[in-house]
Amino acid sequence: MIRFNHFNFNVLDLQKSLDFYREALELAPVREKNAADGSFRLVYLGDGESDFTLELTWLRDRKEPYNLGELEYHLAFVTDRFDELHEKHARMGCICFENPGMGIYFIHDPDGYWIEIVPQR
């Protein structure tokens, strides 16, 4: 057996990221790992539906933004509340790209990671 488990985003401001993911995508912490010396903190976010998690990694000594390159990767979510979430994300000001022809759009998190929103079909 082999199956997906989690995906990682490194973040500069953990609380800001936790607040964003809770508000924008209704994700909540399902487990954490904290270094005994406080040098890092891992928080795994779940959607309450699947076993897949998004790991947010915070490193105490990291001060500069992460280089995300050309952002040729992204995380995707499917939803049966597409229009409702689109309105919410527009109000939040986090929509960074829309593709009406494909019926999808992307939001960006506080660190600039792109997240695709796909309607359930």
Contact map, one row per residue, 1 for C-alpha under 8 A:
1110000000000000000000000000000000000000000000000000000000000000000000000000000000000000000000000000000000000000000000000
1111000000000000000000000000000000000000000000000000000000000000000000000000000000000000000000000000000000000000000000000
1111100000000000000000000000000000000000000000000000000000000000000000000000000000000000000000000000000000000000000000000
0111110000000000000000000000000000000000000000000001000000000000000000000000000000000000000000000000000000000000000000000
0011111000000000000000000000000000000000000000000011100000000000000000000000000000000000000000000000000000000000000000000
0001111100000000000000000000000000000000000000000001111000000000000000000000000000000000000000000000000000000000000000000
0000111110000000000000000000000000000000000000000000111000000000000000000000000000000000000000000000000000000000000000000
0000011111000000000000000000000000000000000000000000011110000000000000000000000000000000000000000000000000000000000000000
0000001111100000000000000000000000000000000000000000011110000000000000000000000000000000000000000000000000000000100000000
0000000111110000000000000000000000000000000000000000000111000000010000000000000000000000000000000000000000000000000000000
0000000011111100100000000000000000000000000000000000000111100000010000000000000000000000000000000000000000000010000000000
0000000001111100000000000000000000000000000000000000000001100111100000000000000000000000000000000000000000000010000000000
0000000000111111100000000000000000000000000000000000000001000000000000000000000000000000000000000000000000000000000000000
0000000000111111110000000000000000000000000000000000000111000000000000000000000000000000000000000000000000000000000000000
0000000000001111111000000000000000000000000000000000000000000000000000000000000000000000000000000000000000000000000000000
0000000000001111111100000000000000000000000000000000000000000000000000000000000000000000000000000000000000000100000000000
0000000000101111111110000000000000000000000000000000000000000000000000000000000000000000000000000000000000001100000000000
0000000000000111111111000001000000000000000000000000000000000000000000000000000000000000000000000000000000000000000000000
0000000000000011111111100000000000000000000000000000000000000000000000000000000000000000000000000000000000000000000000000
0000000000000001111111111000000000000000000000000000000000000000000000000000000000000000000000000000000000001100000000000
0000000000000000111111111111000000000000000000000000000000000000000000000000000000000000000000000000000000001000000000000
0000000000000000011111111111000000000000000000000000000000000000000000000000000000000000000000000000000000000000000000000
0000000000000000001111111110000000000000000000000000000000000000000000000000000000000000000000000000000000000000000000000
0000000000000000000111111100000000000000000000000000000000000000000000000000000000001001100000000000000000000000000000000
0000000000000000000111111110000000000000000000000000000000000000000000000000000000000000000000000000000000000000000000000
0000000000000000000011111111000000000000000000100000000000000000000000000000000000000000000000000000000000000000000000000
0000000000000000000011101111100000000000000011110000000000000000000000000000000000000000000000000000000000000000000000000
0000000000000000010011000111110000000000000011100000000000000000000000000000000000000000000000000000000000000000000000000
0000000000000000000000000011111100000000001111000000000000000000000000000000000000000000000000000000000000000000000000000
0000000000000000000000000001111100000000001111000000000000000000000000000000000000000000000000000000000000000000000000000
0000000000000000000000000000111110000000001110000000000000000000000000000000000000000000000000000000000000000000000000000
0000000000000000000000000000111111000000111100000000000000000000000000000000000000000000000000000000000000000000000000000
0000000000000000000000000000001111100000111000000000000000000000000000000000000000000000000000000000000000000000000000000
0000000000000000000000000000000111110101110000000000000000000000000000000000000000000000000000000000000000000000000000000
0000000000000000000000000000000011111111100000000000000000000000000000000000000000000000000000000000000000000000000000000
0000000000000000000000000000000001111110000000000000000000000000000000000000000000000000000000000000000000000000000000000
0000000000000000000000000000000000111110000000000000000000000000000000000000000000000000000000000000000000000000000000000
0000000000000000000000000000000001111111100000000000000000010000000000000000000000000000000000000000000000000000000000000
0000000000000000000000000000000000111111100000000000000000111000000000000000000000000000000000000000000000000000000000000
0000000000000000000000000000000001100111110000000000000011110000000000000000000000000000000000000000000000000000000000000
0000000000000000000000000000000111100111111000000000000011100000000000000000000000000000000000000000000000000000000000000
0000000000000000000000000000000111000001111100000000001111000000000000000000000000000000000000000000000000000000000000000
0000000000000000000000000000111110000000111110000000001110000000000000000000000000000000000000000000000000000000000000000
0000000000000000000000000000111100000000011111000000111100000000000000000000000000000000000000000000000000000000000000000
0000000000000000000000000011111000000000001111100000111100000000000000000000000000000000000000000000000000000000000000000
0000000000000000000000000011110000000000000111111111110000000000000000000000000000000000000000000000000000000000000000000
0000000000000000000000000111000000000000000011111101100000000000000000000000000000000000000000000000000000000000000000000
0000000000000000000000000010000000000000000001111110000000000000000000000000000000000000000000000000000000000000000000000
0000000000000000000000000000000000000000000001111110000000000000000000000000000000000000000000000000000000000000000000000
0000000000000000000000000000000000000000000001111111000000000000000000000000000000000000000000000000000000000000000000000
0000100000000000000000000000000000000000000001011111100000000000000000000000000000000000000000000000000000000000000000000
0001110000000000000000000000000000000000000001100111110000000000000000000000000000000000000000000000000000000000000000000
0000111000000000000000000000000000000000000111100011111000000000000000000000000000000000000000000000000000000000000000000
0000011110000000000000000000000000000000000111000001111100000000000000000000000000000000000000000000000000000000000000000
0000011110000000000000000000000000000000011110000000111110000000000000000000000000000000000000000000000000000000000000000
0000000111100100000000000000000000000000011110000000011111000000000000000000000000000000000000000000000000000000000000000
0000000111100100000000000000000000000001111000000000001111100000000000000000000000000000000000000000000000000000000000000
0000000001111100000000000000000000000001110000000000000111110000000000000000000000000000000000000000000000000000000000000
0000000000110000000000000000000000000011100000000000000011111100000000000000000000000000000000000000000000000000000000000
0000000000000000000000000000000000000111000000000000000001111100000000000000000000000000000000000000000000000000000000000
0000000000000000000000000000000000000010000000000000000000111110000000000000000000000000000000000000000000000000000000000
0000000000010000000000000000000000000000000000000000000000111111000000000000000000000000000000000000000000000000000000000
0000000000010000000000000000000000000000000000000000000000001111100000000000000000000000000000000000000000000000000000000
0000000000010000000000000000000000000000000000000000000000000111110000000000000000000000000000000000000000000000000000000
0000000000010000000000000000000000000000000000000000000000000011111000000000000000000000000000000000000000000010000000000
0000000001100000000000000000000000000000000000000000000000000001111100000000000000000000000000000000000000000010000000000
0000000000000000000000000000000000000000000000000000000000000000111110000000000000000000000000000000000000000000000000000
0000000000000000000000000000000000000000000000000000000000000000011111100000000000000000000000000000000000000001100000000
0000000000000000000000000000000000000000000000000000000000000000001111110000000000000000000000000000000000000000000000000
0000000000000000000000000000000000000000000000000000000000000000000111110000000000000000000000000000000000000000000000000
0000000000000000000000000000000000000000000000000000000000000000000111111100000000000000000000000000000000000000110000000
0000000000000000000000000000000000000000000000000000000000000000000011111100000000000000000000000000000000000000000000000
0000000000000000000000000000000000000000000000000000000000000000000000111110000000000000000000000000000000000000010000000
0000000000000000000000000000000000000000000000000000000000000000000000111111000000000000000000000000000000000000111100000
0000000000000000000000000000000000000000000000000000000000000000000000001111100000000000000000000000000000000000011100000
0000000000000000000000000000000000000000000000000000000000000000000000000111110000000000000000000000000000000000001111000
0000000000000000000000000000000000000000000000000000000000000000000000000011111000000000000000000000000000000000001111000
0000000000000000000000000000000000000000000000000000000000000000000000000001111100000000000000000000000000000000000011110
0000000000000000000000000000000000000000000000000000000000000000000000000000111111000000000000000000000000000000000011110
0000000000000000000000000000000000000000000000000000000000000000000000000000011111000000000000000000000000000000000000110
0000000000000000000000000000000000000000000000000000000000000000000000000000001111111000000000000000000000000000000000100
0000000000000000000000000000000000000000000000000000000000000000000000000000001111111100000000000000000000000000000011110
0000000000000000000000000000000000000000000000000000000000000000000000000000000011111110000000000000000000000000000000000
0000000000000000000000000000000000000000000000000000000000000000000000000000000011111111000000000000000000000000000000000
0000000000000000000000010000000000000000000000000000000000000000000000000000000011111111100000000000000000000000000000000
0000000000000000000000000000000000000000000000000000000000000000000000000000000001111111110000000000000000000000000000000
0000000000000000000000000000000000000000000000000000000000000000000000000000000000111111111000000000000000000000000000000
0000000000000000000000010000000000000000000000000000000000000000000000000000000000011111111100000000000000000000000000000
0000000000000000000000010000000000000000000000000000000000000000000000000000000000001111111111100000000000100000000000000
0000000000000000000000000000000000000000000000000000000000000000000000000000000000000111111111100000000000000000000000000
0000000000000000000000000000000000000000000000000000000000000000000000000000000000000011111111000000000000000000000000000
0000000000000000000000000000000000000000000000000000000000000000000000000000000000000001111111000000000000000000000000000
0000000000000000000000000000000000000000000000000000000000000000000000000000000000000000111111100000000000000000000000000
0000000000000000000000000000000000000000000000000000000000000000000000000000000000000000111111110000000000111000000000000
0000000000000000000000000000000000000000000000000000000000000000000000000000000000000000110011111100000011110000000000000
0000000000000000000000000000000000000000000000000000000000000000000000000000000000000000000001111100000011110000010000000
0000000000000000000000000000000000000000000000000000000000000000000000000000000000000000000000111110000011100000000000000
0000000000000000000000000000000000000000000000000000000000000000000000000000000000000000000000111111000111000000000000000
0000000000000000000000000000000000000000000000000000000000000000000000000000000000000000000000001111111110000000000000000
0000000000000000000000000000000000000000000000000000000000000000000000000000000000000000000000000111111110000000000000000
0000000000000000000000000000000000000000000000000000000000000000000000000000000000000000000000000011111100000000000000000
0000000000000000000000000000000000000000000000000000000000000000000000000000000000000000000000000011111100000000000000000
0000000000000000000000000000000000000000000000000000000000000000000000000000000000000000000000000011111110000000000001100
0000000000000000000000000000000000000000000000000000000000000000000000000000000000000000000000000111111111000000000111100
0000000000000000000000000000000000000000000000000000000000000000000000000000000000000000000000111111001111100000000111000
0000000000000000000000000000000000000000000000000000000000000000000000000000000000000000000000111100000111110000011110000
0000000000000000000000000000000000000000000000000000000000000000000000000000000000000000100001111000000011111000011110000
0000000000000000000000000000000000000000000000000000000000000000000000000000000000000000000001110000000001111111111000000
0000000000000000100110000000000000000000000000000000000000000000000000000000000000000000000001000000000000111111111000000
0000000000000001100100000000000000000000000000000000000000000000000000000000000000000000000000000000000000011111100000000
0000000000110000000000000000000000000000000000000000000000000000110000000000000000000000000000000000000000011111100000000
0000000000000000000000000000000000000000000000000000000000000000000100000000000000000000000000000000000000011111110000000
0000000010000000000000000000000000000000000000000000000000000000000100100100000000000000000000000000000000011111111000000
0000000000000000000000000000000000000000000000000000000000000000000000101110000000000000000000010000000001111001111100000
0000000000000000000000000000000000000000000000000000000000000000000000000111100000000000000000000000000001111000111110000
0000000000000000000000000000000000000000000000000000000000000000000000000111100000000000000000000000000111100000011111000
0000000000000000000000000000000000000000000000000000000000000000000000000001111001000000000000000000000111100000001111100
0000000000000000000000000000000000000000000000000000000000000000000000000001111001000000000000000000001110000000000111110
0000000000000000000000000000000000000000000000000000000000000000000000000000011111000000000000000000001100000000000011111
0000000000000000000000000000000000000000000000000000000000000000000000000000011101000000000000000000000000000000000001111
0000000000000000000000000000000000000000000000000000000000000000000000000000000000000000000000000000000000000000000000111
